Amino acid sequence: MRFICRNFGLSDLPRRGLSPHEAPLAVPLLDIEAELSLWEDGRAVWSEDAFPMAERP
């Protein structure tokens, strides 16, 4: 089984009224999202477009 992460982004920043250049460093580092997919035998078994890779508690 392979785990693949791609298309990293910070889609929550606009909802918070912030841009990447304005946000305090802790905010972008804790709100990272990416497309996460699980592959087995060369085919996708599961995929999530905006999976939280790092998130605030």
Steps between C-alpha positions, in 0.01 A plus 500: 500500500626850412403829662527794260472866604490779240351842433584644840316819587366737762134521403383605849693829498242699297226379735704647784541827308875444451740464211819289519707820524294647788447191714717439806739211433315259731175532301624375159711229662199361685237527224671307220271291281580270209348243271560166669445173320561134578606272216516123484605291202522810279149632564358761734314346793413824681551874442423822687550841334554716810640267764649686800873424501562717802223652704448693819366302794 
